[in-house]
Amino acid sequence: MFVRRPQKPATTKEQDRQILLAYKDGMSWNEIADTFDISRQAVYRRLKGHIEAKKKSETHCKNNQKS
């Protein structure tokens, strides 16, 4: 039986922090991917939680303004 081992992460926790800072500074996913030599999909996976939280807070703010 073949046992699949988890793949080593493409970035370290420090690089993940730098990716988030780059995103907040306005870098595009392509620029971030090129800078860290990872795929755009890898950038998205690392930023996914932050992007969803941002969308949720923006939606919440818009709903409060309508009241």
N, C-alpha and C positions, 0 to 999 in steps of 0.2 A: 504494500500500500504506500502510495506517495503522500508525504506530508508537506504541505506548502508552508514555507516560512515567510513571515512578514518581510516586506521589502524595506530596506534602509531608507529613511526619509531623504529627500533630495536637498533639504536645507536644514540648518540648525535652528534652535530657538532664537538665537541672536539674529540670524538672517531673516527669520519670520518677523521679528520686531522691526528690522530695517525695511522689509517689504511693506509692512503696514505704514511706516513713516513715509516711504516713497509714495504710496498710494494717497495718503493724506496731503502730501505736498503737490499732488496733481499729476504725477507720472501716469502714463497709460499702462495698461496691462502688458502691451508689447514691449514698451521701454523697460518695465520692471523685469520681464522675462529675459530680455537680452542682457540686462545688467547682471542678473544673478545666474545666467546660463541655465534656465529652467524653461519649461513650456508655459504657454499662456494658461493652460488648464491647471497646472500646478500653482500658478499665481492665484487663479480663481479659488481653488480649494483652500488656500491659506487665508484668503480675504472673505470667503463666503459668509462667515458669521458676522463680520463687521458690516458687510454690505447689507445683509438682511436686517440687522439691528438699525442701520441708518434709514432704510426704507420704512421700517415700522415706526420709527420716531417721527419721520417726515409725515407719514400718513396720520399719525396721532395728532401732530401739530396742526395739520390742515383741518382735521375734524373738529378740533377745539376752536379754530378761528371761525368756522361756519356758525357756531352757536351764538 
